[in-house]
Amino acid sequence: MIKVEVVKEKDLYKKVAIIGHAMYADYGKDIVCSAVSSIVTTTINGCIALDKDSLSYEVNEDGVIISNINGSNTNTLIHNMVSLLKELEEKYPTNIKVM
């Protein structure tokens, strides 16, 4: 299962960790993992395109951790990312959990 941990302070995103594997299908054919990867990668790239100092991120074998989130545009894009991940959770509740 992919676990998405969201940390907010006063409606501002501070950290988002996306950890784990969906286990929906075999490696390379997992549509849930693919969707999560696309959503997260597009969001990070969009934030950096607007302001290269708008966030920090770390990618490792377990997942992605986004931190040092700052700026209203970045906060809006991260909010959109979390909303999309929640929609995915509604369709695949055994494969992704947003907390």
C-alpha positions, 0 to 999 in steps of 0.5 A: 500500500502507498501511504501519503502522510501530510503535515500542515500548519495553519492550512499551509503544507509543510511536508508530504511523504509518499511511501510504499508500493500500491501492489495493484499489479505486477511491477511495470503494470501497476496503474496505481503506482503509475498514477501516483508517480505521474501526479507527484512528479508533475507537481514537483516539476511545476513547483520548481518551474515556477520557483526553484526554491519553492520546495525540497524533495528527496527520492529514495527506494521507498518513495518521495518526501517533499519538504520546505514548502513555501509560497502561495503558488506552491501551496496551491499546487501541493493542495491540488496534488493531495486532492488528486491522491485522495481521489485515487484513494477513493477508487483504490482504497486497498492500494493507497491511503492519504493521512 
